[in-house]
Amino acid sequence: MTSPPPQDRPPSPADQENAAPPPGAKPRDKSPQKTDDPPPPSKKKKKKILIGAAIVRGLAAAGGWWWYASQPKEDPYRVVLYGNVDLRQVSLAFNGTDRIARLDVDEGQHVKAGQVLGELDTRTLLLRLDQSRAQAEAQQQVLRRLQAGSRPEELAQARANTAAVAADAELAQRQLDRLQATWRESNGRAVSQQDLDSAQAKARAAAAQLESARKSEQLVRTGPRTEEVAQAEAQLNAARADIALMERHLVETKLTAPVAATVRARLMEPGDMASPQRPVYTLAITDPKWVRAWVKEADLGRIRPGMAASIAIDSQPDRTLPGKVGYISSVAEFTPKTVQTEELRTALVYEVRVLAADRADVLRMGMPATVRIELPRPSGQRAR
């Protein structure tokens, strides 16, 4: 028997690699092919990387420790408060109503107590003052005339008038006497009854005029009534009071500073119509100054009025101003929005005023400030 022919099979990669190249083809390069992956690092390079990472971690740990150590530690014997500088203000206005003649100071200037800051127009007021003085002088003369009494010439005139009236009364009485005698002798035939009645009336009128003249002479001798003198004195006092009022108005035309202060605002200008309701200047009183701060209830019992304090501001962090606790509120309130510390934003606190000794005038109204109050320490322990 004959064996079956061998079956065909595909060539393996090894056969293809060992097979001879066809005629005319280039020989195949059997060297290993290159790839894009980097070669694995050596042991020496790995060691350097580990050392560098360890150094970085060590430096970061040292920096964190230094930052933590450099942070200020809370001192249990010190109370730190935060607040703003506050001071009193004065709004100055003229007491009178007139045109402003001049203003002498501007914003930012320091003024002394009693210093003249401005003045109103005084021409109309001066004319009224002259009128009041003239009226007072006239009333003064009236009072002098009443106090002096009657002049000698007035007394002589009164006596002469009395003598003349007395002579007329004597003449009228004599004529009456003659008519009556004739009437009696003629049994009423020589003199009519009408003539007799007329003579009697004239005699009575003359007698009355004589009595009036004598009373007038007595009044001249006595002088004016005490009530008239008192009335004249009262009218003179009223005139003098009017003069004093005009002089007071004249003084009030000048606007003066009530205390030493700094001009914060100039609200009007020369030529404006001034009135008591319109402020001209706003003054900031430089003494006293205080820091309005707030203390939480836990620290309220640790401070008291009169305790020494130090005040620091952001513009001069290396310098502190001395102060003392001047006022502690007895009513709790929510922390104002100006205090931005996280602990106190929603807590109930108490207002504290720390008076500042600011001779150099460094503090300004509304300026943020930090107040530190040192509490009594045990003996031998120093402040941090």
Stockholm file with secondary structure:
# STOCKHOLM 1.0

chainA/1-384         MTSPPPQDRPPSPADQENAAPPPGAKPRDKSPQKTDDPPPPSKKKKKKILIGAAIVRGLAAAGGWWWYASQPKEDPYRVVLYGNVDLRQVSLAFNGTDRIARLDVDEGQHVKAGQVLGELDTRTLLLRLDQSRAQAEAQQQVLRRLQAGSRPEELAQARANTAAVAADAELAQRQLDRLQATWRESNGRAVSQQDLDSAQAKARAAAAQLESARKSEQLVRTGPRTEEVAQAEAQLNAARADIALMERHLVETKLTAPVAATVRARLMEPGDMASPQRPVYTLAITDPKWVRAWVKEADLGRIRPGMAASIAIDSQPDRTLPGKVGYISSVAEFTPKTVQTEELRTALVYEVRVLAADRADVLRMGMPATVRIELPRPSGQRAR
#=GR chainA/1-384 SS CCCCCCCCCCCCHHHHHHSCCCTTCCCCCCSCCCCSSCCCCCHHHHHHHHHHHHHHHHHHHHHHHHHHHHSCCCCTTEEEEEEEEEEEEEEECCSSCEEEEEECCCTTCEECTTCEEEEECCHHHHHHHHHHHHHHHHHHHHHHHHHHCCCHHHHHHHHHHHHHHHHHHHHHHHHHHHHHHHHHHTTTSSSCHHHHHHHHHHHHHHHHHHHHHHHHHHHHHHCSCHHHHHHHHHHHHHHHHHHHHHHHHHHTTEEECSSSEEEEEECCCTTSEECTTSCCEEEEEEEEEEEEEEEEHHHHTTCCTTCEEEEEETTEEEEEEEEEEEEEEEEEEECCTTCCCTTTTTSEEEEEEEEECCTTCCCCTTCEEEEEEECCCCTTCCCC
#=GC SS_cons         CCCCCCCCCCCCHHHHHHSCCCTTCCCCCCSCCCCSSCCCCCHHHHHHHHHHHHHHHHHHHHHHHHHHHHSCCCCTTEEEEEEEEEEEEEEECCSSCEEEEEECCCTTCEECTTCEEEEECCHHHHHHHHHHHHHHHHHHHHHHHHHHCCCHHHHHHHHHHHHHHHHHHHHHHHHHHHHHHHHHHTTTSSSCHHHHHHHHHHHHHHHHHHHHHHHHHHHHHHCSCHHHHHHHHHHHHHHHHHHHHHHHHHHTTEEECSSSEEEEEECCCTTSEECTTSCCEEEEEEEEEEEEEEEEHHHHTTCCTTCEEEEEETTEEEEEEEEEEEEEEEEEEECCTTCCCTTTTTSEEEEEEEEECCTTCCCCTTCEEEEEEECCCCTTCCCC
//
